[in-house]
Structure formats: C-alpha cells, structure tokens
C-alpha cells in the first residue's frame, strides 16, 4: 500500500480571507482558480507586489477596516459602513471622528475590559480549585 498525499486546496475567497485582503481587489488569476496550501504559504512568506499594495492601500475587507478603526464589524454596520474601504478612506474617517465612531470605540473598549475581567476571574477560580 502506497501513501498518496493529496494537494489541499481552498477557494479564492478563503485564501483572500486568510491573507487579509478584499477578494474583489485581487488579480483575476487569483480569483479564478483554487489556491493550494503551498501557494498560500508562498504568498504569505514572500508576498508579490499586488498583495503588498493591497495590504498597504486597500481596499480592505470589513474585518481589517474594523480592526484599523478599533470597532467591531457590527459597529461598522451600525455606523453605515457596509463595504470595503481604502486606507485613505479609513484615515479620513479617523480624522473626521464622527459620533458613531467615538461611540463604537467606547463600546469596544468596554467589551475588551469586560473580557479581561472575566478571563482574570476564571484564572483566579482555576488557581483555587
């Protein structure tokens, strides 16, 4: 019996998500076929110029936009942001600092604070048990 190693592939949308880029902004050759694990690893290890440009300038997918603004994805939606934004648009929003962004950042800070409190509480209980 011989062992056969199959090539693990993923859809371009999955690969784009793992790379942290907006699929619609990637080159056509990336969007049109399956991406192997080896190809993904190569893109991560030595990103081509198009990938470096996308990561720097965008457009960025919602999870990246949310992280750059310090809010949740739901907070983006509540603020009326439904799509991808470029780095320039994100910086403009930061400069503008609208009320919804301040409110969502405060909410996110409270969520993080509460998560840290709960984590600490669980750690203390685990030490006692």
Rosetta blueprint (number, residue, H / E / L):
1 X L
2 X L
3 X L
4 X L
5 X L
6 X L
7 X L
8 X L
9 X E
10 X E
11 X L
12 X H
13 X H
14 X H
15 X H
16 X H
17 X H
18 X H
19 X H
20 X L
21 X L
22 X L
23 X H
24 X H
25 X H
26 X L
27 X L
28 X H
29 X H
30 X H
31 X H
32 X L
33 X L
34 X L
35 X E
36 X E
37 X H
38 X H
39 X H
40 X H
41 X H
42 X H
43 X H
44 X H
45 X H
46 X L
47 X L
48 X L
49 X H
50 X H
51 X H
52 X H
53 X H
54 X H
55 X H
56 X H
57 X H
58 X L
59 X L
60 X E
61 X L
62 X H
63 X H
64 X H
65 X H
66 X H
67 X H
68 X H
69 X H
70 X L
71 X L
72 X L
73 X H
74 X H
75 X H
76 X H
77 X H
78 X H
79 X L
80 X L
81 X L
82 X L
83 X L
84 X L
85 X E
86 X L
87 X H
88 X H
89 X H
90 X H
91 X H
92 X H
93 X H
94 X H
95 X H
96 X H
97 X L
98 X L
99 X H
100 X H
101 X H
102 X H
103 X H
104 X H
105 X H
106 X H
107 X H
108 X H
109 X H
110 X H
111 X H
112 X H
113 X H
114 X H
115 X H
116 X H
117 X H
118 X H
119 X H
120 X H
121 X H
122 X H
123 X H
124 X H
125 X H
126 X H
127 X H
128 X H
129 X L
